[in-house]
Amino acid sequence: MQSTYPPRFERDMGCTEQEWLGWLPAAMGPVAWHRDAACVTADVSTGRLRISWRVAEPRSIALVRIPRLWVCFEFDGMSDDERHRFMKRFDLYMQRGGG
C-alpha cells in the first residue's frame, strides 16, 4: 500500500491474467464495474476508474519463472482522498504473500 496514488500509474504484478480476474471482483468491492476484454471501467465515488492490463514476459530468477501482468490505473474526477480510499481496499485484496 502506498501513501499517495497519482491519477495515473502503472504496476508490474506477479500473477497470471486468470489469477488477476479471480481476485478482481473482491478487490473492486461494492462499486459497479464493467469488463471489456483486458479493461475494466468503474464508477467510483465522484469519478471514474479505468484499469487495463496486458500479459508481460515472465520474470526469470534462476530456474524459477514468475508470470507477470502489466496493469495501468487511470482515475478521472477523483480527489486524492477518494483515490487513496479505493486503492487501500484494492491493494489489501490483491496482496499476496509477504510478511
N, CA and C atoms as a LAMMPS dump frame, in Angstrom:
ITEM: TIMESTEP
0
ITEM: NUMBER OF ATOMS
297
ITEM: BOX BOUNDS ff ff ff
-5.0000000000000000e+02 5.0000000000000000e+02
-5.0000000000000000e+02 5.0000000000000000e+02
-5.0000000000000000e+02 5.0000000000000000e+02
ITEM: ATOMS id mol type element x y z
1 1 1 N 0.841 -1.169 0
2 1 2 C 0 0 0
3 1 3 C 0.892 1.239 0
4 2 1 N 0.476 2.234 -0.745
5 2 2 C 1.235 3.472 -0.868
6 2 3 C 0.593 4.564 -0.02
7 3 1 N 1.328 5.641 0.212
8 3 2 C 0.757 6.767 0.959
9 3 3 C -0.034 7.687 0.039
10 4 1 N 0.323 7.729 -1.252
11 4 2 C -0.428 8.517 -2.235
12 4 3 C -0.548 7.731 -3.536
13 5 1 N -1.582 8.051 -4.286
14 5 2 C -1.827 7.415 -5.579
15 5 3 C -2.109 8.51 -6.601
16 6 1 N -1.247 8.682 -7.592
17 6 2 C -1.491 9.712 -8.605
18 6 3 C -2.692 9.336 -9.48
19 7 1 N -3.204 10.273 -10.261
20 7 2 C -4.351 9.976 -11.125
21 7 3 C -4.083 8.871 -12.148
22 8 1 N -2.809 8.68 -12.52
23 8 2 C -2.466 7.602 -13.449
24 8 3 C -1.15 6.975 -13.001
25 9 1 N -1.144 5.644 -12.918
26 9 2 C 0.091 4.932 -12.585
27 9 3 C 0.009 3.513 -13.113
28 10 1 N 1.162 2.867 -13.196
29 10 2 C 1.253 1.502 -13.705
30 10 3 C 1.939 0.614 -12.685
31 11 1 N 1.608 -0.673 -12.769
32 11 2 C 2.204 -1.658 -11.865
33 11 3 C 2.584 -2.912 -12.631
34 12 1 N 3.63 -3.53 -12.16
35 12 2 C 4.094 -4.816 -12.658
36 12 3 C 3.665 -5.83 -11.6
37 13 1 N 2.682 -6.677 -11.923
38 13 2 C 2.14 -7.61 -10.932
39 13 3 C 2.573 -9.034 -11.261
40 14 1 N 2.943 -9.773 -10.231
41 14 2 C 3.405 -11.148 -10.389
42 14 3 C 2.257 -12.136 -10.319
43 15 1 N 1.458 -12.188 -11.385
44 15 2 C 0.323 -13.112 -11.426
45 15 3 C -0.061 -13.365 -12.877
46 16 1 N -0.874 -14.381 -13.075
47 16 2 C -1.412 -14.646 -14.404
48 16 3 C -2.686 -13.822 -14.583
49 17 1 N -3.134 -13.705 -15.814
50 17 2 C -4.395 -12.998 -16.071
51 17 3 C -5.559 -13.73 -15.401
52 18 1 N -5.532 -15.053 -15.408
53 18 2 C -6.589 -15.842 -14.776
54 18 3 C -6.64 -15.576 -13.271
55 19 1 N -5.49 -15.52 -12.615
56 19 2 C -5.457 -15.208 -11.18
57 19 3 C -6.001 -13.806 -10.931
58 20 1 N -5.532 -12.84 -11.722
59 20 2 C -5.975 -11.446 -11.606
60 20 3 C -7.502 -11.352 -11.693
61 21 1 N -8.07 -12.027 -12.697
62 21 2 C -9.523 -11.97 -12.883
63 21 3 C -10.268 -12.654 -11.741
64 22 1 N -9.652 -13.638 -11.112
65 22 2 C -10.265 -14.283 -9.956
66 22 3 C -10.281 -13.394 -8.727
67 23 1 N -9.257 -12.565 -8.564
68 23 2 C -9.167 -11.67 -7.403
69 23 3 C -9.927 -10.368 -7.607
70 24 1 N -10.128 -9.976 -8.857
71 24 2 C -10.673 -8.657 -9.181
72 24 3 C -12.034 -8.35 -8.549
73 25 1 N -13.027 -9.233 -8.595
74 25 2 C -14.329 -8.877 -8.016
75 25 3 C -14.254 -8.482 -6.54
76 26 1 N -13.514 -9.218 -5.739
77 26 2 C -13.399 -8.878 -4.315
78 26 3 C -12.631 -7.577 -4.125
79 27 1 N -11.601 -7.366 -4.929
80 27 2 C -10.8 -6.145 -4.806
81 27 3 C -11.601 -4.904 -5.184
82 28 1 N -12.493 -5.027 -6.157
83 28 2 C -13.31 -3.884 -6.582
84 28 3 C -14.366 -3.53 -5.542
85 29 1 N -14.736 -4.491 -4.719
86 29 2 C -15.705 -4.211 -3.664
87 29 3 C -17.094 -3.92 -4.21
88 30 1 N -17.813 -2.999 -3.551
89 30 2 C -19.209 -2.752 -3.914
90 30 3 C -19.407 -1.841 -5.13
91 31 1 N -18.334 -1.326 -5.729
92 31 2 C -18.519 -0.418 -6.867
93 31 3 C -18.977 -1.182 -8.104
94 32 1 N -19.831 -0.545 -8.892
95 32 2 C -20.303 -1.146 -10.142
96 32 3 C -19.188 -1.036 -11.178
97 33 1 N -18.871 -2.151 -11.828
98 33 2 C -17.814 -2.137 -12.829
99 33 3 C -18.192 -3.017 -13.999
100 34 1 N -17.516 -2.766 -15.118
101 34 2 C -17.788 -3.496 -16.351
102 34 3 C -16.457 -3.877 -16.991
103 35 1 N -16.361 -5.124 -17.411
104 35 2 C -15.139 -5.594 -18.073
105 35 3 C -15.365 -5.693 -19.566
106 36 1 N -14.393 -5.229 -20.325
107 36 2 C -14.384 -5.359 -21.773
108 36 3 C -12.98 -5.805 -22.169
109 37 1 N -12.828 -7.077 -22.46
110 37 2 C -11.527 -7.681 -22.799
111 37 3 C -10.54 -7.456 -21.656
112 38 1 N -9.455 -6.733 -21.903
113 38 2 C -8.423 -6.521 -20.877
114 38 3 C -8.548 -5.128 -20.271
115 39 1 N -9.781 -4.742 -19.97
116 39 2 C -10.038 -3.417 -19.411
117 39 3 C -11.283 -3.465 -18.526
118 40 1 N -11.212 -2.753 -17.42
119 40 2 C -12.348 -2.61 -16.513
120 40 3 C -12.606 -1.118 -16.337
121 41 1 N -13.868 -0.728 -16.398
122 41 2 C -14.244 0.645 -16.073
123 41 3 C -15.222 0.595 -14.911
124 42 1 N -15.132 1.598 -14.043
125 42 2 C -15.979 1.612 -12.849
126 42 3 C -16.303 3.045 -12.46
127 43 1 N -17.51 3.232 -11.942
128 43 2 C -17.895 4.5 -11.334
129 43 3 C -17.531 4.397 -9.865
130 44 1 N -16.597 5.233 -9.437
131 44 2 C -16.111 5.2 -8.062
132 44 3 C -16.3 6.58 -7.464
133 45 1 N -17.08 6.651 -6.393
134 45 2 C -17.293 7.91 -5.697
135 45 3 C -17.775 8.967 -6.684
136 46 1 N -17.006 10.031 -6.87
137 46 2 C -17.429 11.123 -7.748
138 46 3 C -16.844 11.029 -9.154
139 47 1 N -16.086 9.982 -9.436
140 47 2 C -15.412 9.903 -10.73
141 47 3 C -15.456 8.527 -11.343
142 48 1 N -14.499 8.314 -12.251
143 48 2 C -14.407 7.032 -12.956
144 48 3 C -12.992 6.483 -12.848
145 49 1 N -12.932 5.171 -12.909
146 49 2 C -11.66 4.458 -12.874
147 49 3 C -11.605 3.54 -14.083
148 50 1 N -10.454 3.529 -14.72
149 50 2 C -10.203 2.593 -15.818
150 50 3 C -8.945 1.816 -15.453
151 51 1 N -9.073 0.491 -15.46
152 51 2 C -7.931 -0.388 -15.211
153 51 3 C -7.742 -1.24 -16.462
154 52 1 N -6.57 -1.172 -17.03
155 52 2 C -6.273 -2.004 -18.195
156 52 3 C -5.024 -2.826 -17.895
157 53 1 N -4.885 -3.942 -18.585
158 53 2 C -3.743 -4.818 -18.326
159 53 3 C -3.341 -5.554 -19.592
160 54 1 N -2.099 -6.013 -19.554
161 54 2 C -1.588 -6.865 -20.632
162 54 3 C -0.61 -7.862 -20.024
163 55 1 N -0.568 -9.02 -20.611
164 55 2 C 0.36 -10.057 -20.162
165 55 3 C 1.765 -9.646 -20.596
166 56 1 N 2.701 -9.709 -19.67
167 56 2 C 4.103 -9.373 -19.943
168 56 3 C 4.94 -10.653 -19.929
169 57 1 N 6.161 -10.538 -20.394
170 57 2 C 7.079 -11.679 -20.362
171 57 3 C 7.307 -12.105 -18.918
172 58 1 N 7.325 -13.406 -18.652
173 58 2 C 7.579 -13.871 -17.279
174 58 3 C 8.945 -13.402 -16.78
175 59 1 N 9.045 -13.216 -15.494
176 59 2 C 10.323 -12.861 -14.863
177 59 3 C 11.028 -14.173 -14.516
178 60 1 N 12.294 -14.269 -14.875
179 60 2 C 13.079 -15.472 -14.586
180 60 3 C 14.121 -15.16 -13.529
181 61 1 N 14.112 -15.962 -12.48
182 61 2 C 15.112 -15.876 -11.423
183 61 3 C 15.663 -17.289 -11.261
184 62 1 N 16.885 -17.486 -11.728
185 62 2 C 17.486 -18.826 -11.776
186 62 3 C 16.555 -19.721 -12.594
187 63 1 N 16.054 -20.803 -12.009
188 63 2 C 15.166 -21.707 -12.737
189 63 3 C 13.687 -21.398 -12.511
190 64 1 N 13.412 -20.377 -11.722
191 64 2 C 12.027 -20.013 -11.409
192 64 3 C 11.517 -19.003 -12.434
193 65 1 N 10.298 -19.231 -12.924
194 65 2 C 9.65 -18.286 -13.838
195 65 3 C 8.378 -17.776 -13.17
196 66 1 N 8.296 -16.462 -13.022
197 66 2 C 7.153 -15.832 -12.365
198 66 3 C 6.324 -15.113 -13.425
199 67 1 N 5.025 -15.441 -13.522
200 67 2 C 4.187 -14.75 -14.509
201 67 3 C 4.078 -13.267 -14.165
202 68 1 N 3.862 -12.445 -15.196
203 68 2 C 3.76 -11.003 -14.98
204 68 3 C 2.574 -10.44 -15.736
205 69 1 N 1.95 -9.473 -15.102
206 69 2 C 0.855 -8.734 -15.712
207 69 3 C 1.169 -7.251 -15.532
208 70 1 N 1.139 -6.487 -16.617
209 70 2 C 1.383 -5.05 -16.567
210 70 3 C 0.019 -4.379 -16.466
211 71 1 N -0.224 -3.645 -15.37
212 71 2 C -1.544 -3.084 -15.07
213 71 3 C -1.454 -1.566 -14.995
214 72 1 N -2.39 -0.888 -15.653
215 72 2 C -2.441 0.574 -15.673
216 72 3 C -3.741 1.039 -14.997
217 73 1 N -3.612 1.942 -14.034
218 73 2 C -4.748 2.523 -13.322
219 73 3 C -4.904 3.972 -13.77
220 74 1 N -6.116 4.371 -14.167
221 74 2 C -6.383 5.746 -14.585
222 74 3 C -7.645 6.241 -13.881
223 75 1 N -7.472 7.214 -12.999
224 75 2 C -8.582 7.808 -12.259
225 75 3 C -8.958 9.13 -12.911
226 76 1 N -10.246 9.39 -13.033
227 76 2 C -10.712 10.648 -13.605
228 76 3 C -11.778 11.242 -12.687
229 77 1 N -11.576 12.479 -12.265
230 77 2 C -12.572 13.168 -11.454
231 77 3 C -12.62 12.728 -10.008
232 78 1 N -11.532 12.178 -9.495
233 78 2 C -11.488 11.724 -8.102
234 78 3 C -10.401 12.471 -7.343
235 79 1 N -10.703 12.844 -6.114
236 79 2 C -9.734 13.543 -5.27
237 79 3 C -8.648 12.579 -4.79
238 80 1 N -7.584 13.142 -4.223
239 80 2 C -6.519 12.319 -3.643
240 80 3 C -7.079 11.371 -2.59
241 81 1 N -7.973 11.882 -1.733
242 81 2 C -8.566 11.054 -0.672
243 81 3 C -9.41 9.925 -1.244
244 82 1 N -10.181 10.21 -2.286
245 82 2 C -11.018 9.175 -2.9
246 82 3 C -10.159 8.09 -3.548
247 83 1 N -9.105 8.501 -4.233
248 83 2 C -8.194 7.511 -4.833
249 83 3 C -7.545 6.66 -3.752
250 84 1 N -7.101 7.296 -2.684
251 84 2 C -6.443 6.566 -1.596
252 84 3 C -7.404 5.571 -0.946
253 85 1 N -8.622 5.988 -0.697
254 85 2 C -9.611 5.116 -0.052
255 85 3 C -9.882 3.879 -0.92
256 86 1 N -10.069 4.099 -2.235
257 86 2 C -10.321 2.971 -3.125
258 86 3 C -9.108 2.045 -3.194
259 87 1 N -7.923 2.613 -3.397
260 87 2 C -6.721 1.798 -3.58
261 87 3 C -6.301 1.08 -2.304
262 88 1 N -6.601 1.643 -1.159
263 88 2 C -6.273 0.966 0.102
264 88 3 C -6.981 -0.385 0.154
265 89 1 N -8.266 -0.395 -0.148
266 89 2 C -9.028 -1.645 -0.166
267 89 3 C -8.517 -2.56 -1.286
268 90 1 N -8.347 -1.981 -2.48
269 90 2 C -7.91 -2.756 -3.635
270 90 3 C -6.585 -3.46 -3.348
271 91 1 N -5.626 -2.711 -2.814
272 91 2 C -4.311 -3.284 -2.516
273 91 3 C -4.379 -4.382 -1.461
274 92 1 N -5.215 -4.213 -0.459
275 92 2 C -5.344 -5.25 0.573
276 92 3 C -5.889 -6.547 -0.014
277 93 1 N -6.823 -6.449 -0.949
278 93 2 C -7.377 -7.65 -1.57
279 93 3 C -6.422 -8.286 -2.573
280 94 1 N -5.58 -7.487 -3.2
281 94 2 C -4.646 -8.013 -4.201
282 94 3 C -3.326 -8.489 -3.593
283 95 1 N -3.063 -8.135 -2.361
284 95 2 C -1.796 -8.502 -1.712
285 95 3 C -1.7 -10.016 -1.546
286 96 1 N -0.552 -10.561 -1.918
287 96 2 C -0.318 -11.999 -1.789
288 96 3 C 1.038 -12.217 -1.137
289 97 1 N 1.102 -13.154 -0.232
290 97 2 C 2.383 -13.498 0.386
291 97 3 C 2.929 -12.369 1.224
292 98 1 N 4.214 -12.283 1.272
293 98 2 C 4.856 -11.217 2.044
294 98 3 C 4.898 -11.562 3.521
295 99 1 N 5.424 -10.666 4.269
296 99 2 C 5.481 -10.923 5.7
297 99 3 C 6.415 -9.971 6.383
